[in-house]
Every structure is written in structure tokens, then in C-alpha cells.
Amino acid sequence: MGKNYDQLDIDERYEIYRLHQANTSLQAIGRLMG
């Protein structure tokens, strides 16, 4: 079975931006975004 990749929607992009601005690590952002 192949992998399924979806682009991020605007809400997900904003959430990543907000977490990054709060100095959240990329590993933590990945864990939160699931």
C-alpha cells in the first residue's frame, strides 16, 4: 500500500507558525500535529 500525503490547510499552517513563534521545537510540533 502506498503512502498518502495531504497538503496542509491554512489552519494547520497557522498553527505551525504560532507554535514556531512560541519557540516550540519541530519535534514537539510534529507530535502535536500528529
Steps between C-alpha positions, in 0.01 A plus 500: 500500500631846411527790735242774492626858521272798547591864480452708812196721511518864610400418859777241533753741349397772747522258793855400397591869462356583843684211669825591322469862616459368856838322463343154492741240366430340163481162674233631738307664215504169311377316805219753555393501136493120503 
